[in-house]
Amino acid sequence: MVDQVFALMGSLFVFAVILGVTVYALAYFVSHDSTSYDMEFLWDNRFTREELELE
């Protein structure tokens, strides 16, 4: 019984780590890449970051 509890806790811990890394990576990618993507493809570099009040 105790072995099953520890196995379940280990599985939950591994799942939490995988989920945490995925969320962190996604948040990092979106926050660091989306502004350059927007400036290049959506706005066609018509505006500066200052004009859009991003800085």
C-alpha positions as CSV (number, residue, x, y, z in Angstrom):
1,M,0.0,0.0,0.0
2,V,2.8,2.4,0.9
3,D,4.6,1.5,-2.3
4,Q,1.6,2.4,-4.3
5,V,1.3,5.8,-2.6
6,F,4.9,6.6,-3.3
7,A,4.6,5.4,-6.9
8,L,1.5,7.7,-7.4
9,M,3.4,10.6,-5.8
10,G,6.3,10.1,-8.1
11,S,4.1,9.9,-11.2
12,L,2.3,13.1,-10.1
13,F,5.7,14.8,-9.5
14,V,6.9,13.9,-13.0
15,F,3.7,15.1,-14.6
16,A,3.9,18.4,-12.7
17,V,7.5,18.9,-13.8
18,I,6.6,18.2,-17.5
19,L,3.6,20.5,-17.3
20,G,5.6,23.3,-15.6
21,V,8.4,23.1,-18.2
22,T,5.9,23.2,-21.0
23,V,4.0,26.2,-19.6
24,Y,7.3,28.0,-18.9
25,A,8.6,27.3,-22.5
26,L,5.4,28.5,-24.1
27,A,5.3,31.7,-22.0
28,Y,8.9,32.4,-22.8
29,F,8.4,31.9,-26.5
30,V,5.3,34.0,-26.7
31,S,6.7,36.9,-24.6
32,H,10.1,37.1,-26.4
33,D,9.0,36.4,-30.0
34,S,5.6,37.9,-30.5
35,T,6.7,41.5,-30.6
36,S,9.2,41.0,-33.4
37,Y,6.7,38.9,-35.3
38,D,4.0,41.6,-34.9
39,M,6.3,44.4,-36.0
40,E,7.5,42.5,-39.1
41,F,4.5,40.7,-40.4
42,L,1.4,42.5,-39.1
43,W,2.6,46.1,-39.1
44,D,5.1,45.7,-42.0
45,N,7.6,47.7,-39.9
46,R,5.5,50.9,-40.4
47,F,5.7,51.9,-36.8
48,T,8.5,51.9,-34.2
49,R,8.2,50.4,-30.8
50,E,8.1,53.8,-29.2
51,E,5.2,54.9,-31.5
52,L,3.2,51.8,-30.4
53,E,4.2,52.6,-26.7
54,L,5.9,49.2,-26.2
55,E,9.0,50.8,-24.6
